[in-house]
């Protein structure tokens, strides 16, 4: 039962990380105006595809790093802590910010991506 509970917890953390990746891509791409013109509809479809596609990749990287940090470091440190969920959430958001900054630097500044 303990293993199933841990797997469910990691699935929830991974889902949050994927949503953070999509939010990062929304911040990078910016909002789009909707319209009824055919070209605007095609633009919106491409925008949404890019938002979800690249956002899920960024979120997967965030999730992978978070699961590794949690399994290797946080699990031992948070055994006797009162608020492990809050600390894990803060670590997850911090990792999302760090990975978002790294993605921005690699894409816009160094032009690698």
Secondary structure as UniProt FT lines:
FT   HELIX           2..29
FT   HELIX           38..69
FT   HELIX           70..74
FT   HELIX           75..77
FT   TURN            78..80
FT   HELIX           84..104
FT   HELIX           105..109
//
